[in-house]
Amino acid sequence: MPVTTVIEPRWVIPVTPKAAVLTDHAVVIEESRIAAVLPAADALAHYPDAQRVALPGQALIPGLVNLHTHAAMSLMRGMADDLGLMDWLQNHIWPAESRIVSDDFVHDGTLLACAEMLRSGVTCFNDMYFFPEAAARATLRAGMRAALGIIAVEFRSAYAADAQDYLTKGIALRDSLRDEPLLSFCLAPHAPFTVSDATFSQIAIYAAELDLPVHIHLHETAQEISDSLAAHGMRPIERLEKLGLLGPGLIAVHGVHLNDAEIGLLARHGCSVAHCPSSNLKLGSGIAPVAGLLQAGVNIGLGTDSAASNNRLDLFTEMRTAALLAKGISGDPCVMPAHRALEAATLGGARALGLQDQIGSITPGKWADLTAVNLSASELSPCYDPVSQLVYTAGREHVTDVWVGGRQRVSGGVLLDLDENALTARANYWKNKLHPS
């Protein structure tokens, strides 16, 4: 007999239908999937022997989807703050990575990130980093869901010798783990300025043959665009279009410097944008034209970027910041209302990853990836609209319970399967390796 769990929160916020809020409802989990969403009285009658989880002050939402991060870089949190992107990369991050990045580094950094994300209500993340096999082990150890990047860059690293070596190793990993329900994969060319036309053309072939999304930093800075014009005679998005990369599987990370024509191009090709407002602000990269993207119908998900450039893997902060920036830049307070910000942090990310039929909303048949947020705290009271309260008032510290694939990973704000003291000890070990005192 399947194990049945009935969760009874104060509110169920399923994300679809849009802006729906269900009171006096329950969510039924059978094994790993959502079996039903129904009135609480009916759940009691139909599932009298089920395990019951009462959450009288909580809103139950779909697990949050972090659409862009470099999880292992949590070990570099705060290492090189208050710098522009290229200075940060070329003079600090890349030299440090060349010295320190290894299978063990990526495993430990990813596990540290998973702990932070789980306690923040994130159940799925889209990763881009070296040694994805180490990230896979850490993700499975944490019991999270992840889309792992098959990274491609032209330069040598401890992981691979050249772009083809990166791709060959990544695709072999994908083939070996393709039946793991918690893992999926993306092709992850780093950026237009680190990937050649030949490699992009190869990635377009792989994307079509293997039906994989393409996850790439794109139009993040003004310098990226001016450098592309100098080197290729065209802006990066135009270059990707000519190389066959634009399509429903493309996840354009950042998309800060987009003109109206480029927004239209993304919309026509069905591309998604991974909006990372905190990282863009901290690196001084600019502010993405979210109002224009939404008006054009471009799918938007939210990402934190790495803890080295954010410095938090916190989608509650990203929801609030994204909504407020969109209003402030456009001058329209109706742009990106609370329900739309919540959708971006859940179903928008799932849609970008091609996982919209599996996660992103509280819908029968989907994986039971769920997050409970306590809205009864004094600093959140009174609560007139739980969706607005989630986006504009609540924080990750109000997350109480998290399930991934029906298995509870956080209870009462406490990680059930990871030892935080051990994680902290490993983080300090790597800190001493990076910066011996």
C-alpha positions in Angstrom: 0.0 0.0 0.0 1.3 3.5 -0.8 2.2 5.8 2.1 -0.4 8.6 2.2 0.2 12.0 3.8 -2.4 14.7 4.2 -1.1 18.2 4.7 -3.6 20.7 6.2 -2.4 24.3 6.0 -4.3 27.4 6.6 -4.0 28.3 2.9 -3.1 26.3 -0.2 -1.6 28.6 -2.9 -1.4 26.3 -6.0 -0.1 29.0 -8.4 -2.5 27.6 -11.0 -5.2 28.8 -11.5 -3.6 32.2 -11.4 -3.8 34.0 -8.0 -5.9 31.2 -6.5 -5.9 30.9 -2.7 -7.7 27.9 -1.2 -8.7 28.0 2.5 -9.9 24.9 4.5 -8.2 22.7 1.9 -5.7 19.8 2.2 -3.0 18.4 -0.1 -2.8 14.6 -0.3 0.6 13.0 -1.1 0.7 9.4 -2.1 4.3 8.1 -2.1 6.1 10.9 -4.1 3.3 12.7 -5.9 0.4 14.9 -5.3 -2.7 12.7 -5.3 -5.4 15.3 -4.6 -6.1 18.9 -3.6 -9.5 19.0 -1.9 -11.5 20.4 1.0 -10.1 19.4 4.3 -13.3 17.7 5.4 -13.3 15.6 2.3 -9.7 14.6 2.9 -10.6 13.4 6.4 -13.4 11.4 5.0 -11.5 9.9 2.1 -8.2 9.3 3.8 -9.0 8.4 7.4 -5.8 6.4 7.9 -3.4 8.8 6.4 -0.5 10.5 8.2 -1.7 14.0 8.9 0.4 17.1 9.1 -1.4 20.1 10.6 0.0 23.6 9.6 -2.6 25.9 11.1 -0.7 29.2 10.4 1.0 28.3 7.2 0.6 28.9 3.5 1.5 25.8 1.4 3.1 26.8 -1.9 4.9 24.8 -4.6 8.6 24.3 -3.9 10.6 27.3 -5.2 12.7 26.8 -8.3 16.1 28.6 -8.4 16.5 29.0 -12.2 20.2 30.0 -12.1 23.0 29.4 -9.7 26.5 28.0 -9.4 25.9 26.1 -6.2 29.5 25.1 -5.4 30.5 28.8 -5.3 28.9 29.1 -1.9 32.4 28.3 -0.7 33.4 31.7 -2.2 30.7 33.7 -0.5 32.0 37.2 0.4 35.5 36.4 -1.1 35.5 39.3 -3.6 32.7 41.8 -2.9 32.0 45.2 -4.3 33.6 44.7 -7.8 32.3 44.9 -11.3 31.7 41.6 -13.2 34.8 41.3 -15.3 37.1 42.5 -12.5 35.4 40.1 -10.2 35.8 37.2 -12.7 39.2 37.8 -14.2 41.1 39.0 -11.2 39.5 37.1 -8.4 37.1 34.2 -9.2 38.8 32.6 -12.1 42.3 32.6 -10.5 40.8 31.1 -7.3 39.0 28.5 -9.3 42.2 27.5 -11.1 43.9 26.9 -7.8 41.2 25.2 -5.8 38.3 23.7 -7.8 38.1 19.9 -7.6 35.6 17.1 -7.3 35.7 17.5 -3.5 35.4 21.3 -3.6 32.3 21.0 -5.8 30.7 18.3 -3.7 31.2 20.2 -0.5 30.2 23.6 -1.9 27.0 22.1 -3.5 26.0 20.4 -0.3 26.4 23.6 1.6 24.3 25.4 -1.0 21.6 22.7 -0.9 21.3 23.1 2.9 20.8 26.9 2.5 18.3 26.4 -0.4 16.2 23.8 1.3 15.9 25.9 4.5 14.8 28.7 2.2 12.0 26.7 0.6 13.9 25.9 -2.7 13.3 22.4 -3.9 14.9 22.6 -7.4 17.9 24.5 -8.7 19.4 24.9 -12.2 23.2 24.7 -11.8 26.2 25.6 -14.0 29.6 24.6 -12.8 32.6 22.3 -13.1 32.5 18.7 -12.0 28.8 18.2 -12.4 29.1 14.6 -11.2 30.2 15.9 -7.8 27.2 18.3 -7.8 25.0 15.3 -8.6 26.2 13.3 -5.6 25.7 16.3 -3.3 22.2 17.0 -4.6 21.2 13.4 -4.2 22.7 13.3 -0.7 20.6 16.4 0.2 17.5 14.9 -1.4 16.9 17.9 -3.7 15.9 18.3 -7.3 18.4 19.8 -9.8 18.9 20.5 -13.4 22.7 20.0 -13.8 24.6 22.0 -16.4 26.7 20.3 -19.1 29.1 23.1 -19.0 31.1 24.3 -22.0 33.9 26.9 -22.1 37.0 27.1 -24.4 39.6 27.2 -21.6 41.2 24.3 -19.8 40.3 23.5 -16.2 40.9 20.8 -13.7 37.7 19.2 -15.0 38.3 19.2 -18.8 40.8 20.1 -21.4 38.7 21.9 -24.0 35.1 22.5 -25.0 34.6 19.1 -26.6 35.9 17.4 -23.5 33.5 19.3 -21.3 30.6 18.3 -23.5 31.7 14.7 -23.9 32.0 14.3 -20.1 28.7 16.1 -19.4 26.7 14.0 -21.9 28.2 10.8 -20.5 27.1 11.9 -17.0 23.6 12.7 -18.3 23.4 9.2 -19.9 24.5 7.5 -16.7 21.9 9.4 -14.6 19.0 9.8 -17.0 16.7 7.5 -14.9 17.3 9.4 -11.6 14.0 11.2 -10.9 15.6 14.0 -8.9 18.0 15.0 -11.7 17.7 16.5 -15.2 20.2 18.2 -17.4 20.8 21.4 -19.4 23.5 22.2 -21.9 25.3 25.1 -20.2 27.7 27.1 -22.5 29.0 29.7 -20.1 28.6 32.9 -22.1 29.1 34.3 -25.6 32.5 35.7 -24.6 33.8 32.3 -23.5 32.3 30.0 -26.2 33.2 29.8 -29.9 30.9 29.6 -32.9 32.0 26.0 -33.5 31.1 25.0 -30.0 27.8 26.8 -30.1 26.9 25.0 -33.4 27.8 21.7 -31.7 25.6 22.6 -28.7 22.7 23.4 -31.0 23.0 19.9 -32.5 23.1 18.3 -29.1 20.1 20.3 -27.8 18.0 19.2 -30.8 19.1 15.5 -30.6 18.8 15.1 -26.8 15.9 17.5 -26.3 17.9 19.5 -23.6 17.4 23.1 -22.6 20.4 25.5 -23.2 21.3 27.6 -20.1 23.6 30.6 -20.9 24.6 34.0 -19.4 23.4 36.5 -22.0 23.3 40.3 -22.3 24.5 40.6 -18.7 26.6 43.7 -19.1 27.1 46.6 -21.6 30.7 45.5 -22.0 29.6 42.0 -23.2 27.6 43.7 -26.0 30.3 46.1 -27.0 32.9 43.3 -27.1 30.6 41.2 -29.2 30.1 44.0 -31.7 33.9 44.4 -31.9 34.6 40.7 -32.3 31.7 39.5 -34.3 30.0 42.5 -35.8 26.7 41.7 -34.0 25.1 41.7 -30.6 25.2 38.4 -28.7 21.5 37.5 -29.2 21.8 38.0 -32.9 24.9 35.8 -33.0 23.0 33.0 -31.1 20.1 33.3 -33.5 22.4 32.9 -36.5 23.9 29.8 -34.9 20.5 28.2 -34.2 20.5 28.5 -30.4 17.2 30.5 -30.0 14.2 28.4 -29.2 11.8 27.3 -26.5 14.7 25.6 -24.7 16.9 28.6 -24.3 17.3 30.0 -20.8 18.8 33.5 -21.2 20.4 34.3 -17.8 20.2 37.9 -16.7 19.0 39.6 -20.0 19.8 43.0 -18.5 20.7 44.8 -21.7 17.9 44.0 -24.1 16.4 46.4 -26.6 12.8 46.1 -27.8 13.7 44.2 -30.9 15.6 41.6 -28.8 12.7 41.2 -26.4 10.5 40.5 -29.4 13.1 38.0 -30.7 13.0 36.1 -27.4 9.2 36.1 -27.4 8.9 34.9 -31.0 11.3 32.0 -30.3 9.6 31.1 -27.0 12.8 31.6 -24.9 12.9 32.1 -21.2 14.8 34.6 -19.0 16.4 33.8 -15.7 16.1 37.1 -13.9 18.7 37.5 -11.1 18.0 41.0 -9.7 20.2 40.9 -6.6 23.3 39.7 -8.4 22.7 42.3 -11.2 22.4 45.0 -8.6 25.4 43.9 -6.6 27.7 43.6 -9.6 26.5 46.9 -11.0 25.3 45.2 -14.2 22.0 47.0 -14.5 18.3 46.1 -14.2 16.5 43.8 -16.6 13.5 45.2 -18.5 11.0 43.0 -16.8 8.0 45.1 -17.7 8.8 44.8 -21.4 9.5 41.1 -21.2 6.2 40.4 -19.4 4.3 42.5 -21.9 5.9 40.6 -24.8 4.9 37.3 -23.2 8.4 36.1 -22.4 8.5 33.4 -19.7 10.5 34.7 -16.6 11.9 32.6 -13.8 14.0 33.8 -10.9 17.5 32.9 -10.0 19.9 33.9 -7.2 23.1 33.5 -9.2 26.0 32.2 -7.0 26.5 33.0 -3.3 29.8 34.6 -4.5 27.9 37.4 -6.3 24.6 37.7 -4.4 25.5 36.6 -1.5 22.3 34.7 -0.5 20.5 31.8 -2.2 17.2 33.3 -1.2 14.3 33.4 -3.6 12.1 35.3 -1.2 14.5 38.2 -1.5 14.5 37.7 -5.3 10.7 37.8 -5.5 10.4 41.0 -3.6 13.3 42.7 -5.4 12.1 41.6 -8.8 8.6 42.9 -8.2 9.7 46.2 -6.7 12.3 46.9 -9.4 9.8 46.2 -12.2 7.4 48.8 -10.7 10.1 51.4 -10.0 11.8 51.2 -13.4 8.5 51.2 -15.4 6.7 53.7 -13.2 3.7 51.3 -13.1 2.8 49.8 -9.7 0.7 47.1 -11.5 3.7 45.5 -13.2 4.7 42.1 -11.8 2.0 41.9 -9.1 2.6 39.5 -6.2 1.0 36.5 -7.8 3.2 37.0 -10.9 6.4 37.2 -8.8 5.4 33.9 -7.0 4.7 32.3 -10.4 8.2 33.3 -11.6 9.7 31.7 -8.5 7.8 28.4 -9.1 6.1 27.6 -12.4 8.1 30.1 -14.4 11.4 28.3 -13.5 9.8 24.9 -14.0 8.6 25.9 -17.5 12.0 27.2 -18.5 13.5 23.8 -17.5 10.8 21.8 -19.4 9.6 20.5 -16.1 6.2 22.3 -16.0 4.3 19.0 -16.1 6.3 17.7 -13.1 6.8 20.6 -10.7 6.0 24.3 -10.2 2.4 24.1 -9.1 0.3 22.2 -6.6 -1.5 20.0 -9.1 -2.5 16.4 -8.8 0.0 14.1 -10.6 3.0 16.4 -10.1 5.9 15.6 -7.8 5.1 16.6 -4.2 7.6 19.4 -4.0 6.1 21.7 -1.4 7.1 24.5 0.9 5.2 25.7 4.0 5.6 29.3 5.1 4.4 30.5 8.5 2.4 33.7 8.0 1.2 33.9 11.6 4.3 35.5 13.1 3.7 39.0 14.6 5.8 40.7 12.0 3.5 39.2 9.3 0.3 40.1 11.0 -2.4 40.9 10.1 -2.6 39.0 6.9 -5.2 40.3 4.4 -3.7 38.6 1.3 -1.4 35.6 1.8 0.1 35.9 -1.7 1.1 39.5 -1.1 2.4 38.6 2.3 4.6 35.9 0.8 6.2 38.2 -1.7 6.4 41.6 0.1 6.7 40.6 3.8 7.7 37.1 4.4 11.3 35.9 4.3 13.1 32.6 4.2 13.2 32.6 8.0 9.5 31.9 7.9 9.9 28.6 6.0 8.9 25.8 8.4 8.5 22.6 6.3 9.8 21.4 2.9 9.0 18.3 0.9 10.8 17.0 -2.2 9.2 14.2 -4.1 6.9 13.6 -1.1 9.8 13.2 1.4 10.0 15.8 4.1 13.5 17.4 4.1 12.8 20.3 6.5 10.6 20.2 9.6 10.0 23.1 11.9 12.8 25.0 10.1 15.3 22.2 10.8 17.1 20.1 8.2 16.2 16.5 8.7 19.0 14.8 6.6 22.0 17.1 6.8 24.4 17.9 9.6 24.8 21.7 9.7 27.8 21.5 12.0 29.6 19.2 9.6 28.8 21.5 6.7 30.2 24.5 8.5 33.3 22.6 9.3 33.9 21.8 5.7 33.2 25.4 4.6 35.8 26.6 7.0 38.3 24.0 5.7 37.9 25.3 2.2 38.1 28.9 3.4 41.5 28.2 4.9 42.5 26.6 1.6 41.5 29.7 -0.4 42.8 32.2 2.1 45.2 30.7 4.6 45.3 32.8 7.7 
